[in-house]
Amino acid sequence: MSTSREWSSHVFIATSVDGYIALPDGDLGWLTDPPLGTRHAPAFRPDNAPADYDEFTADVTHLVMGRGTYEKVITFDSWPYSNFHTIVISTTLDADADDRIRVVTTLEQVVAVLDEEKAGKVYLDGGKVITAFLAASLIDELTISRAPIILGAGLHLFHALPHPIRLVHLGTSTTDTGMTNTRYGVTSDSAS
């Protein structure tokens, strides 16, 4: 796949301690509605801490997600991504399904759109999209927030990859809700 790749791609996603991004039915209540009154260790945010979500998205120009993530997002009370050009990878959605998104069918088409639109910071969301970008060596950084819960089953963040992906730890912080946020750089020697 050829790309001029002037853009950078970043992941900001939450998982359970055991690596799930949603329950088997896609439910996110475990993440969005944690139990009240739980006392965790005090928040810790060193100088090299990962950005919080608002800081992370402040300079995002494009968002790429898969159909499953898109279908979850449209159940929210309002569209949370009005500040980004949103691209959805799907072979089943119609091209004119929603005027807030651009539908493409392949990773190659996403890359072409990002190159053509001179994207800056690209936010990747959804396990399948993240895995596809990792497999193609197209991710620069991952911020993974681990919620203090073990789900035992659900939708995995990562799927099968053609080779190991080496990461460099860039920083970790915690929140008063027990989230552990870790930022990683993806090394250039990940591809085999």
C-alpha positions in Angstrom: 0.0 0.0 0.0 1.5 3.3 -1.0 1.0 6.5 1.0 2.6 9.8 1.3 1.8 9.5 5.0 2.1 13.1 6.2 -0.5 12.3 8.8 0.0 10.5 12.1 -2.5 8.0 13.6 -3.3 7.6 17.2 -5.4 5.3 19.4 -7.3 6.4 22.5 -9.4 3.5 23.8 -10.6 2.0 27.1 -10.4 -1.7 28.0 -11.2 -3.9 30.9 -8.2 -5.3 32.8 -8.6 -8.5 30.7 -8.5 -6.6 27.4 -12.1 -6.3 26.3 -13.5 -3.1 24.8 -17.2 -4.1 25.3 -19.4 -6.9 26.6 -20.3 -9.6 24.1 -23.5 -7.6 23.1 -21.5 -4.4 22.7 -22.7 -2.9 26.0 -20.4 -0.2 27.5 -22.2 0.4 30.8 -19.3 -1.1 32.7 -17.2 1.8 31.4 -19.7 4.7 31.2 -21.5 4.0 34.5 -18.9 2.7 37.0 -20.2 2.1 40.6 -20.3 5.2 42.8 -18.5 5.4 46.1 -15.6 3.1 45.2 -12.4 4.4 46.7 -9.3 4.1 44.5 -5.7 5.3 45.0 -5.3 9.0 44.5 -5.0 10.2 40.9 -1.4 10.4 39.6 -0.4 12.5 36.7 3.3 12.9 36.1 4.8 15.3 33.5 4.9 12.6 30.8 1.4 11.4 31.5 -0.9 10.6 28.6 -3.3 13.3 27.6 -6.9 13.0 28.8 -9.6 12.6 26.1 -10.2 16.3 25.6 -6.5 17.0 25.3 -6.1 14.1 23.0 -8.9 15.1 20.6 -8.0 18.9 20.6 -5.9 18.6 17.5 -7.6 15.6 15.8 -8.5 16.2 12.2 -9.9 12.8 11.2 -11.5 9.8 12.9 -11.6 6.3 11.4 -13.9 3.6 12.8 -15.5 0.4 11.7 -19.2 -0.2 11.1 -19.7 -1.9 14.6 -18.2 1.2 16.4 -20.3 3.5 14.2 -23.5 1.6 15.0 -22.8 1.9 18.7 -22.0 5.6 18.4 -25.3 6.4 16.7 -27.2 5.1 19.7 -25.7 7.9 21.9 -27.9 10.9 22.7 -25.8 13.1 20.4 -23.1 12.8 17.8 -19.8 13.3 19.7 -17.5 13.7 16.6 -18.7 16.9 14.9 -15.2 18.4 15.1 -13.7 15.6 13.0 -13.9 14.3 9.4 -15.3 10.8 10.2 -14.5 7.9 8.0 -16.3 4.5 8.5 -14.9 1.3 7.0 -17.8 -0.9 6.0 -18.8 -3.2 3.2 -22.5 -3.1 4.2 -23.3 0.6 4.8 -24.5 2.7 1.9 -22.1 5.5 0.8 -24.8 8.0 1.7 -25.9 6.3 4.9 -25.2 9.4 7.1 -24.0 12.9 6.0 -21.8 13.1 9.0 -19.5 10.2 7.8 -17.7 9.1 4.7 -18.1 5.4 4.0 -15.2 3.4 2.4 -14.8 -0.3 2.0 -11.0 -0.9 2.5 -8.0 0.2 4.4 -6.4 1.2 1.2 -9.3 3.6 0.5 -9.0 5.1 4.0 -5.3 5.8 3.4 -6.1 7.4 0.1 -8.7 9.6 1.7 -6.3 10.6 4.5 -3.6 11.4 2.0 -5.9 13.3 -0.4 -7.4 15.4 2.4 -4.0 16.1 3.9 -5.1 14.7 7.3 -3.1 15.8 10.4 -3.8 13.8 13.5 -6.0 10.7 12.9 -7.9 9.1 15.7 -8.5 5.4 15.3 -11.4 3.7 17.1 -12.6 0.1 17.3 -10.8 -3.2 17.7 -10.9 -4.3 14.0 -9.8 -0.9 12.7 -6.9 -0.7 15.2 -5.8 -4.2 14.4 -5.9 -3.5 10.6 -3.8 -0.3 11.1 -1.3 -2.1 13.3 -0.9 -4.9 10.8 -0.2 -2.4 8.1 2.3 -0.5 10.3 0.2 2.6 10.2 -0.1 3.5 13.9 2.2 5.9 15.7 0.8 5.9 19.2 -1.6 4.0 21.4 -3.2 5.3 24.6 -4.9 2.5 26.4 -7.0 3.2 29.5 -7.6 0.2 31.6 -10.8 0.2 33.7 -10.7 -1.5 37.1 -12.9 -4.4 36.0 -12.5 -7.9 34.7 -15.3 -8.7 32.2 -14.4 -12.4 31.5 -15.8 -12.2 28.0 -16.6 -9.6 25.3 -15.2 -7.9 22.3 -11.4 -8.0 22.2 -9.3 -4.8 21.6 -6.7 -6.7 19.5 -7.3 -9.4 17.0 -4.8 -11.7 15.3 -1.8 -9.9 13.9 0.7 -11.2 11.2 3.7 -10.3 13.5 4.5 -9.0 17.0 4.2 -5.2 17.5 6.9 -3.7 19.6 6.0 -0.7 21.7 7.8 1.9 23.7 6.3 3.0 27.0 5.9 6.8 26.9 4.0 7.4 30.1 1.3 6.3 32.6 -1.2 8.1 34.8 -4.1 7.1 36.9 -7.4 8.8 37.6 -9.5 9.0 40.8 -12.0 6.6 39.2 -9.3 3.9 39.0 -8.5 4.1 35.3 -4.8 3.5 34.4 -3.9 5.3 31.2 -0.8 4.2 29.4 0.7 5.8 26.3 2.9 3.8 23.9 4.8 4.6 20.8 4.8 2.0 18.1 8.4 1.2 17.0 9.5 1.2 13.4 10.9 -2.3 13.7 7.5 -3.9 14.4 7.0 -5.1 10.9 8.7 -8.3 10.0 
